[in-house]
Amino acid sequence: MDKGETCPIVEAIREVGNENDLLVIRFLSDGSLGFNDMLRMAGNMSPKTLSNTLKRLQEKGIIARNVVSTQPFRVMYSLTQKGMDLKVVLNDLKAWGSKWLMTYNSYYVTNSQDSL
């Protein structure tokens, strides 16, 4: 890669590299969900943070927002084709994290007691 050339990996991480973006993409990887469904799944994510994340991902063309009904107002979110293409990446990250990070964390927690 030339010095002035952009790295596609770096650009991809800039596009969807924050934790909240990845969580929402993961939630939607199994199908459409409503706002409250995702809020419950997200645990400690605030409604404002989720709302901002959904807007950002929609602007990037990664998720679609579909108004299902107006009385009561109900919106469903789903992955676009661009978002669905990220499922492979997330599965690979999950496998890598399970192999290297979870193993490391288990080893660290188990063996850190020995040094105290």
Residue pairs with C-beta under 8 A, 6 or more apart in sequence:
1 7
12 89
15 60
16 22
16 25
16 57
16 60
16 62
16 86
20 45
20 49
20 50
20 53
21 53
21 56
21 57
21 62
22 90
22 93
23 42
23 45
24 38
24 50
24 53
24 54
24 57
24 63
24 77
25 57
25 62
25 63
25 79
25 83
25 86
25 87
25 90
26 90
27 33
27 37
27 38
27 41
27 42
28 38
28 63
28 77
28 78
28 79
28 83
29 79
29 84
29 87
29 90
31 78
32 66
32 76
32 77
32 78
33 41
33 76
33 77
33 78
34 74
34 75
34 76
34 77
35 47
35 50
35 51
35 54
35 75
35 77
38 50
38 54
38 77
39 45
39 47
39 50
42 50
45 53
54 63
54 65
54 77
57 63
57 83
58 64
58 65
58 77
60 82
61 80
61 82
62 79
62 80
62 82
62 83
62 86
63 77
63 78
63 79
63 80
63 83
64 77
64 78
64 79
64 80
65 75
65 76
65 77
66 75
66 76
66 77
66 78
67 73
67 74
67 75
68 74
68 75
68 76
79 86
79 87
